[in-house]
């Protein structure tokens, strides 16, 4: 049930993604260092934060939730 006086909490909830709800995420270098769950994800119902090495291969998989992270190339850079 929504509490009408709790609008700030509702706004914060709309800005975060549900953690572990998607299996594939495309990220940019601005998201580095990469960790799962990411800062824009709800963490109260997720696994512990784990840092993932992605710079060398361009992709990484979370050992907890199996989410695949793909590092998008810079403009002008080929993958």
C-alpha positions in Angstrom: 0.0 0.0 0.0 1.4 3.4 -1.0 1.9 6.1 1.7 0.9 9.4 0.1 3.4 11.2 2.4 6.3 9.1 1.1 6.7 10.7 -2.3 10.5 11.0 -2.0 10.8 7.3 -1.5 8.6 6.6 -4.5 10.8 8.9 -6.6 13.9 7.1 -5.5 12.4 3.7 -6.3 11.6 4.8 -9.9 15.3 5.8 -10.5 16.7 2.4 -9.6 16.5 -0.8 -11.5 15.4 -4.0 -9.9 18.6 -5.9 -9.3 19.0 -9.3 -11.1 15.9 -8.6 -13.2 17.8 -8.5 -16.5 20.4 -10.9 -17.8 22.4 -8.6 -20.1 23.6 -5.1 -19.5 25.5 -2.8 -21.9 27.8 -0.4 -20.0 30.2 2.4 -20.9 33.6 3.3 -19.6 31.8 5.9 -17.3 30.4 2.8 -15.4 33.9 1.6 -14.5 35.0 0.1 -12.2 32.2 -2.4 -12.8 30.5 -4.0 -9.9 27.3 -6.0 -9.6 24.8 -4.9 -8.5 25.5 -1.5 -10.1 24.8 1.9 -8.4 21.5 2.3 -10.3 20.1 -1.0 -9.0 18.2 -1.8 -5.9 20.5 -3.5 -3.4 18.3 -4.4 -0.5 17.1 -7.6 -2.2 20.3 -8.5 -4.1 23.5 -10.4 -3.6 26.7 -8.9 -2.1 28.5 -6.4 -4.3 31.2 -8.0 -6.4 33.7 -6.2 -8.7 34.0 -7.6 -12.2 37.1 -7.3 -14.5 35.8 -6.3 -17.9 38.4 -4.0 -19.4 40.5 -6.7 -21.2 37.9 -8.9 -22.7 35.0 -6.4 -23.1 32.5 -8.6 -21.2 32.1 -10.1 -17.7 29.6 -12.4 -16.0 28.5 -12.0 -12.4 29.2 -15.2 -10.4 26.2 -14.6 -8.2 23.3 -13.8 -10.6 24.9 -14.7 -14.0 24.2 -11.3 -15.5 26.3 -10.6 -18.5 27.9 -7.2 -18.8 29.1 -5.9 -22.2 31.5 -2.9 -22.4 30.4 -0.7 -25.3 33.3 0.5 -27.4 34.2 4.2 -27.5 33.1 6.2 -30.5 35.5 5.4 -33.3 36.7 2.3 -31.5 36.0 -1.2 -33.0 35.0 -4.0 -30.8 
